[in-house]
Amino acid sequence: MEPLVEVRGLTIEFPMRAGLLRAVNEADFVIPKGQITALVGESGSGKSTMASAIMRAISVPGRVAGGSITFDGRDVMSLGKKELQAYKWEQVSMVFQAAQNALNPVARIKDQIIETFRAHSKSYTEKQMVDKARNLLDYVRLDPDRVLNSFPHELSGGMKQRVMIAFSLLLDPQLVILDEPTTALDVITQAYIFDILKKIHKDMNITMLLLTHDIGVVAKAADRVGVMYAGNVVEAGDVYDMFKRPKHPYTAKLMKAVPSLYEDVSERKGIPGSPPDLLNMPPGCPFHPRCEYAHAKCKEQNPIKVYTPAGHEVACHLYPNPESVAEVRTS
Ligand SMILES: Nc1ncnc2c1ncn2[C@@H]1O[C@H](COP(=O)(O)OP(=O)(O)OP(=O)(O)O)[C@@H](O)[C@H]1O
């Protein structure tokens, strides 16, 4: 597993009137090259903040208070203004949450595409820009002639989402981050978008990061998954392993929340309790108040993450060392 992005000990803080809010708290996370990685967790767990940091797009008054991010071996934090301009969109692009609404309502798609190109790259002629946009629109299964000449309000939600995916590919990035790419769409359109994303990933060899609270999305699309809880990545591993043999009690509960065709839905249980208040974190492991396996140590010490040679990682006192991760928890 060759890493494209390596996040180490990342801490991101937002100063609030009531105190310092740590949206990301000493988090470690790896995005392997050439894979689709999903970052999953309840609302407010820090997924978008982590992704914005990778994109070097933390909004003021947020700030990176510690840790490092490397992209293909380069230190992202120390990129200068010019390097940063090339980094964003040419190395990594992001389709933000509810991205359909990010389109300018009073400009045709063609003009918005040309403007995006011009903001980042001077080396294309207008014909080259439009030709490239045409290819990408065709790729996301839209009629280029119709879409290029449309205003956003003339397109459906699913079409606008596909336009945004095409936008994210304009400058041939290595990594595309998609924040809740299908949340606002109906089930059929969701399946269609995932089909397109998988094809793009395969044909263009693009690394992808999907941020989602929908565990069903993970099962459908990802190779690897990281689970975020209260600003930390508490477990990560191969998607099959994570569904078959989740280690962290929180992951186990999340995975059980996936609806199955054969199961009696009335027997499915949610996760009791709610995520901690980030301004008033409990001592020890942040999950201990909701954890059925919590013992004395969990209330006092935050667990240290352990890593197995096979690429599984977990932060939980049930697994004090890498060997213990291999054990199947039966209780
Ligand atoms: N600009 C900001 N100012 C203040 N707090 C913020 C800001 N951005 C994020 N936060 C806080 O940081 C925490 C993590 O938010 P974030 O959006 O990263 O979580 P998320 O897992 O992506 O959630 P969602 O799925 O709802 O987007 C939340 O408590 C949120 O309120």
The ligand as an ORCA input file, in Angstrom:
! r2SCAN-3c Opt
* xyz 0 1
  N     -15.905     27.076     10.515
  C     -16.183     26.477     11.667
  N     -16.331     27.183     12.809
  C     -16.609     26.591     13.991
  N     -16.743     25.239     14.135
  C     -16.613     24.488     13.044
  C     -16.328     25.040     11.763
  N     -16.250     24.014     10.850
  C     -16.485     22.894     11.563
  N     -16.692     23.164     12.856
  C     -16.995     22.200     13.937
  O     -16.063     21.151     13.858
  C     -16.697     19.916     14.158
  C     -16.473     18.930     13.011
  O     -17.235     19.388     11.895
  P     -17.110     18.704     10.448
  O     -17.981     19.482      9.511
  O     -15.693     18.543     10.095
  O     -17.742     17.259     10.733
  P     -18.322     16.212      9.682
  O     -17.987     14.871     10.244
  O     -17.820     16.518      8.314
  O     -19.867     16.470      9.811
  P     -20.972     16.574      8.641
  O     -21.123     15.174      8.102
  O     -22.188     17.059      9.378
  O     -20.421     17.541      7.655
  C     -18.165     20.227     14.435
  O     -18.368     20.332     15.821
  C     -18.356     21.552     13.755
  O     -19.365     22.298     14.388
*
